Amino acid sequence: QFPGWSTRADGSIVIATGNDDALGVYTCTPYNSYGTAGASRPTRVLLKDPPTFTVRPKEEYFQEVGRELVIPCAAHGDPPPTVTWGKVGSVGQSGAQVDGNSSLIFHPLLKEQHGLWECTATNAVASVSTATTVHVLGTSPHAVTNVSVLPLLLAANISWEPGFDGGYFQRFSVWYTPLVKHPPRAHHDWVSLAVPPGAQHLLVENLQPDTSYQFSVLAQNKLGSGPFSQIVTSVPRGFPVTTVPPEPPAVTVRILLSPPRALSANETTRGVLLCWQPPAQLSVPLSGYALELRQDRGGWEVLERSIPGTESQVLVPGLIKDAFYEFRLVAFAGSYISDPSNTVNVSTAG
């Protein structure tokens, strides 16, 4: 008996670590005080290897819609494993193909193929998986998710998580309508409110008390509109019975908040890395930064408004080829926003 081997009360043998010592032919002989009826039929122990990836896909891929994209994945094991691909949250390969080398092929790449893909290697011993994210550029936005409605006094606060923007800056609008007893109204009969650039929530005011409302969120970019989000129903609160005391008068405080300094851009294999230094003058705690960009001398748009105040760099991936970009940064502390930083230019021509 080797180290790590043991027997159980039912006669089973436990081999803690499978190695060459375990190889061979085994029999089991039961016995008691009267003797034994003989050994069992022999059984052979063989060692097999679980699948191991020899080629893993990258963590993420960026490609324009309509183009070809090939994602490699390969594995070995004993017995040789079967390699399959699937889109997480969907059934099958969503129109993609797998070639003889187990690579996933998109030809052409479709908007619906954006998302998380999983490569799985399986044999008789085990099944192992690895995942990659496919970003499909040059499309209209994807639907927002996790829409929630917080009922307030004659109002409602709508919040959501943005879907992928398709490679372009996206804006949002909140659509709502009172819930009536006749069939649901089409979206073009609803009231729509534009959301400030970069925001992921909106306060809808002047609603009727104790009336059910339906809410939906729509994303749009330069190529068009994405699908409406799921519809959420909520009932705003009416006036309370008790009297709310008036709020104390506001006190004016002078705030010093200078712009971020020394913004610079460096091109990397994963995108453009922007670096900066914090504001020189700061009389209140820094809440964070917002990154603005404009493309080909167009209007300034907010690309990211939730950069933590502790950060001093941010990576911007997925810029479109043959375009001219300008970036600038603003700092904010609470509701106070600084003037913009210096502007840096990035060209993706060539």
C-alpha positions in Angstrom: 0.0 0.0 0.0 1.3 3.4 -1.0 1.1 6.7 0.9 -2.3 8.3 0.5 -4.0 5.0 -0.2 -6.7 3.7 2.2 -9.6 1.3 2.4 -13.2 2.0 3.5 -15.5 -0.1 5.7 -17.4 -1.2 2.6 -14.2 -2.6 1.0 -13.6 0.3 -1.4 -10.0 1.4 -2.0 -9.3 5.2 -2.1 -6.3 6.4 -4.1 -5.8 10.0 -3.1 -3.5 11.0 -5.9 -3.6 9.2 -9.3 -0.1 8.5 -10.7 1.8 5.6 -12.2 1.7 3.7 -8.9 -2.1 3.3 -9.4 -1.8 1.6 -12.8 -2.5 -2.1 -12.9 -5.1 -4.9 -12.5 -7.0 -5.2 -9.2 -9.2 -7.8 -7.6 -11.2 -7.7 -4.4 -11.5 -10.7 -2.1 -14.3 -10.6 0.6 -14.0 -12.9 3.6 -15.3 -13.5 7.1 -14.8 -16.1 9.9 -16.0 -18.8 7.5 -13.6 -18.0 4.8 -14.1 -16.6 1.3 -15.9 -17.4 -1.9 -13.0 -16.2 -4.0 -11.8 -13.0 -5.6 -13.8 -10.7 -7.8 -13.3 -10.4 -11.5 -10.2 -8.3 -12.2 -10.5 -4.6 -13.1 -7.9 -2.5 -14.8 -7.0 1.1 -13.6 -5.9 3.4 -16.4 -4.8 7.1 -16.1 -6.5 9.7 -18.3 -5.8 13.4 -18.6 -8.5 16.1 -18.4 -8.6 18.7 -21.2 -6.0 21.5 -21.1 -6.2 24.5 -23.3 -3.2 24.9 -25.7 -4.6 28.0 -27.3 -6.9 30.4 -25.4 -8.8 33.3 -26.9 -7.9 36.8 -25.9 -9.9 38.5 -23.1 -11.8 40.6 -25.7 -12.0 41.4 -29.4 -13.1 44.6 -31.2 -14.3 44.3 -34.8 -16.6 46.3 -37.1 -19.9 44.9 -38.1 -19.9 43.1 -41.5 -16.2 42.2 -41.3 -14.7 38.8 -40.6 -13.5 37.8 -37.1 -11.7 34.6 -36.2 -11.2 33.6 -32.5 -8.8 30.7 -31.9 -9.3 28.0 -29.2 -7.6 24.6 -28.9 -7.1 21.9 -26.2 -5.6 18.5 -25.7 -6.2 15.6 -23.3 -6.5 11.8 -23.0 -8.9 10.9 -24.6 -8.7 13.9 -27.1 -11.4 16.4 -26.1 -14.3 17.8 -28.1 -14.2 21.6 -28.4 -17.4 23.5 -28.7 -18.4 27.2 -28.7 -21.5 28.9 -27.5 -22.8 32.5 -26.8 -23.6 33.0 -23.1 -27.3 33.6 -22.6 -28.2 32.2 -26.1 -28.7 28.7 -27.6 -26.1 27.4 -30.0 -23.6 29.5 -31.9 -25.9 32.4 -33.0 -25.0 32.1 -36.6 -21.2 31.7 -36.1 -19.2 28.7 -37.5 -16.4 26.5 -36.0 -13.6 25.4 -38.3 -11.5 22.3 -38.2 -9.0 23.9 -35.8 -11.9 24.7 -33.3 -11.6 28.4 -34.1 -14.8 30.4 -33.9 -15.5 32.3 -37.2 -17.9 35.2 -37.8 -18.3 35.8 -41.5 -19.8 38.4 -41.5 -19.9 39.7 -38.0 -23.5 40.7 -36.9 -24.7 43.1 -34.2 -26.5 40.2 -32.5 -23.2 38.4 -32.0 -21.9 41.0 -29.6 -21.4 39.7 -26.1 -19.7 37.0 -24.1 -18.7 33.7 -25.8 -17.5 30.5 -24.2 -15.1 27.9 -25.5 -15.6 24.5 -23.8 -13.3 21.4 -24.1 -14.8 18.1 -22.9 -13.7 14.5 -22.6 -14.6 11.5 -20.5 -12.5 12.9 -17.6 -13.7 16.5 -17.3 -15.0 19.6 -19.0 -13.2 23.0 -18.9 -14.2 26.4 -20.3 -12.7 29.8 -21.2 -14.5 32.9 -22.2 -14.0 36.0 -24.3 -16.0 39.2 -25.1 -16.8 40.2 -28.6 -17.4 43.9 -29.2 -19.2 44.6 -32.5 -18.4 48.2 -33.6 -20.3 50.4 -36.0 -23.9 49.6 -35.0 -26.8 51.2 -33.3 -26.9 50.9 -29.5 -28.0 47.8 -27.6 -30.9 47.9 -25.2 -30.4 49.2 -21.7 -30.8 46.7 -18.9 -31.8 46.7 -15.2 -34.3 49.5 -15.5 -35.7 50.5 -12.1 -38.2 53.1 -11.0 -38.2 54.8 -7.5 -41.6 56.3 -6.8 -41.4 59.8 -5.2 -43.8 62.6 -4.4 -45.6 63.3 -7.7 -42.5 62.1 -9.5 -40.4 59.0 -10.2 -36.6 58.5 -10.5 -35.7 56.2 -13.4 -32.3 54.5 -13.5 -30.7 51.9 -15.7 -27.5 50.2 -16.9 -26.4 51.2 -20.5 -26.0 48.5 -23.1 -23.0 48.5 -25.5 -22.9 51.8 -27.5 -22.0 50.2 -30.8 -18.7 52.1 -30.9 -20.2 55.6 -30.9 -21.3 58.0 -28.1 -24.9 57.2 -27.1 -27.7 59.3 -25.6 -30.7 58.2 -23.7 -34.4 59.2 -23.5 -37.0 58.2 -21.0 -40.5 57.4 -22.3 -43.6 57.2 -20.1 -47.4 57.1 -20.2 -50.2 56.7 -17.7 -51.5 53.1 -17.6 -55.1 53.1 -18.8 -57.7 50.4 -19.2 -57.7 50.3 -23.0 -55.0 48.4 -24.9 -51.4 49.7 -24.4 -50.5 52.7 -26.4 -47.7 52.6 -29.0 -44.4 54.2 -28.0 -45.0 57.2 -30.4 -48.0 58.1 -28.2 -45.8 58.2 -25.1 -44.1 61.3 -23.6 -40.4 61.3 -24.0 -37.7 63.2 -22.0 -34.1 63.7 -23.1 -31.5 62.5 -20.6 -28.4 64.8 -20.0 -25.3 63.4 -21.8 -23.5 60.8 -19.7 -26.3 60.4 -17.1 -27.8 57.0 -16.2 -30.9 58.3 -14.4 -33.6 60.9 -14.8 -36.2 62.5 -12.5 -39.6 62.6 -14.1 -41.8 65.2 -12.4 -45.3 66.5 -12.4 -46.9 63.1 -12.4 -50.4 62.4 -11.1 -50.6 60.9 -7.6 -51.8 57.3 -7.1 -51.8 56.7 -10.9 -49.9 53.8 -12.5 -47.3 54.8 -15.1 -45.3 52.8 -17.5 -41.7 53.7 -18.2 -39.2 52.6 -20.8 -35.7 53.8 -21.8 -34.3 54.2 -25.4 -30.7 54.5 -26.4 -29.6 56.3 -29.6 -26.2 57.0 -31.4 -25.2 58.6 -34.7 -26.4 55.4 -36.6 -29.9 55.3 -35.1 -31.9 54.0 -32.2 -31.6 50.7 -30.3 -34.5 48.7 -29.0 -36.7 50.0 -26.2 -35.9 48.6 -22.8 -38.4 46.4 -20.9 -41.4 48.3 -19.6 -41.5 49.0 -15.9 -44.8 50.0 -14.1 -44.8 52.2 -11.0 -47.2 54.5 -9.0 -45.9 57.9 -7.8 -46.8 58.8 -4.2 -49.4 61.5 -3.3 -49.0 64.3 -0.8 -48.5 63.2 2.8 -51.0 64.0 5.4 -48.5 65.6 7.8 -46.9 69.0 7.1 -43.3 69.0 6.1 -41.3 71.8 7.8 -39.6 74.2 5.3 -35.9 73.6 4.5 -33.4 76.0 6.0 -32.1 78.7 3.7 -29.0 77.7 1.6 -25.6 79.1 2.6 -23.4 80.4 -0.2 -19.9 78.9 -0.1 -17.1 79.8 -2.4 -15.6 76.7 -4.0 -12.1 76.5 -5.6 -11.8 73.8 -8.2 -9.2 74.2 -10.9 -9.1 72.0 -14.1 -7.1 68.7 -14.3 -3.5 69.3 -15.5 -1.1 67.8 -18.0 -3.6 65.6 -19.9 -1.6 63.4 -22.4 -2.5 60.5 -24.8 -0.5 57.4 -25.6 -1.5 54.8 -28.1 -1.3 51.2 -26.9 -2.3 47.8 -28.5 -5.6 47.9 -26.5 -6.5 51.5 -27.1 -5.6 55.1 -26.2 -4.2 55.6 -22.7 -5.0 59.0 -21.3 -3.0 60.3 -18.3 -3.3 63.4 -16.2 -2.5 65.2 -12.9 -5.2 66.3 -10.4 -6.3 69.9 -10.0 -3.8 72.3 -8.4 -6.5 74.2 -6.4 -9.1 72.2 -4.6 -11.1 73.4 -1.6 -13.5 70.5 -1.3 -13.0 66.7 -1.6 -12.7 65.6 -5.3 -15.7 63.4 -6.4 -14.2 62.3 -9.7 -13.6 63.2 -13.4 -15.6 63.2 -16.6 -14.0 62.6 -20.0 -15.2 64.5 -23.0 -14.5 63.8 -26.7 -15.3 65.1 -30.1 -14.8 63.3 -33.4 -13.7 65.1 -36.6 -14.2 68.6 -35.2 -17.9 67.9 -34.2 -19.6 68.8 -31.0 -18.2 67.9 -27.5 -19.8 64.8 -25.9 -19.4 63.1 -22.6 -17.7 59.7 -23.0 -17.3 58.7 -19.3 -18.6 60.7 -16.3 -17.9 58.3 -13.5 -14.0 58.1 -13.3 -13.1 57.9 -9.6 -11.2 60.9 -8.1 -8.3 58.6 -7.1 -7.6 57.6 -10.8 -5.0 59.4 -12.9 -5.4 57.5 -16.2 -8.1 55.8 -18.2 -8.0 53.5 -21.3 -10.3 54.3 -24.3 -10.6 51.2 -26.5 -12.4 50.7 -29.8 -11.7 53.9 -31.7 -12.9 53.9 -35.3 -10.3 53.8 -38.0 -9.5 56.9 -40.2 -10.9 59.4 -37.7 -9.6 62.4 -35.7 -10.4 62.6 -32.0 -10.0 65.3 -29.4 -10.1 64.6 -25.6 -10.4 66.8 -22.6 -11.1 66.2 -18.9 -13.2 68.0 -16.3 -13.1 67.5 -12.5 -16.1 67.6 -10.3 -16.7 67.8 -6.5 -20.4 67.3 -5.6 -22.4 69.5 -7.9 -19.4 71.7 -8.8 -17.6 71.2 -12.1 -14.2 72.6 -13.1 -13.2 74.2 -16.4 -11.9 71.7 -19.0 -8.3 70.6 -19.0 -6.0 71.0 -22.0 -7.1 69.2 -25.1 -5.1 66.2 -26.6 -5.5 65.0 -30.2 -5.5 61.4 -31.4 -5.6 60.3 -35.1 -6.5 56.8 -36.2 -5.6 57.3 -39.8 -3.4 54.8 -41.6 
